[in-house]
Amino acid sequence: MENQLLEDHHVLILGALKKCHVTPFHPLFEDYLQIARWTLIETHRRFVKEGKDLSSFNNYVYQRIYWKITDEIRKELHLKEKMQTESSDELFSEIPDTTQEDLLEVTDILVQLSEQLTEQEKIFLEEAYFNELSVTDIARKYKVARQTVYNWRDRVALKTIKYFKN
């Protein structure tokens, strides 16, 4: 009897699926088709058990299938979003938080390096890296030629390389 019910209402099921944008090319078409079939059978059983008039059954079951498939699609989307969020949370939790440690290490290096720098080289280091001024801005601020600032930069670079070689 239920097989006959499924055959008789197959077009109705496909119509409800199509309204949900679930076509045979949809990756979960078979799953949604099974859900729609089960919804049809459950609804028919309830109609018969409650003694309702079967003349309104087609409209009612069509709407029930549509709602059920819509709910399933919504659940699927929610699950995908949750999985993506969890995977991105895991990704971020795997990144070690070494910002404070890195900052301490860089500060130690700068303290040791600054002992080897002249006053002008310290000025360049502070203005260029901490205050983020360009070579031109540093030259204007200290009323020196840009070439002088480039020389400060080059000497800082050489001393830094020498520091890391030791």
Stockholm file with secondary structure:
# STOCKHOLM 1.0

chainA/1-166         MENQLLEDHHVLILGALKKCHVTPFHPLFEDYLQIARWTLIETHRRFVKEGKDLSSFNNYVYQRIYWKITDEIRKELHLKEKMQTESSDELFSEIPDTTQEDLLEVTDILVQLSEQLTEQEKIFLEEAYFNELSVTDIARKYKVARQTVYNWRDRVALKTIKYFKN
#=GR chainA/1-166 SS CHHHHHHHTHHHHHHHHHHTTCCTTSTTHHHHHHHHHHHHHHHHHHHHHHTCCGGGHHHHHHHHHHHHHHHHHHHHHHHHHHHHHHHHHHHHHHSCCCHHHHHHHHHHHHHHHHTTSCHHHHHHHIIIIISCCCHHHHHHHHTCCHHHHHHHHHHHHHHHHHHHHC
#=GC SS_cons         CHHHHHHHTHHHHHHHHHHTTCCTTSTTHHHHHHHHHHHHHHHHHHHHHHTCCGGGHHHHHHHHHHHHHHHHHHHHHHHHHHHHHHHHHHHHHHSCCCHHHHHHHHHHHHHHHHTTSCHHHHHHHIIIIISCCCHHHHHHHHTCCHHHHHHHHHHHHHHHHHHHHC
//
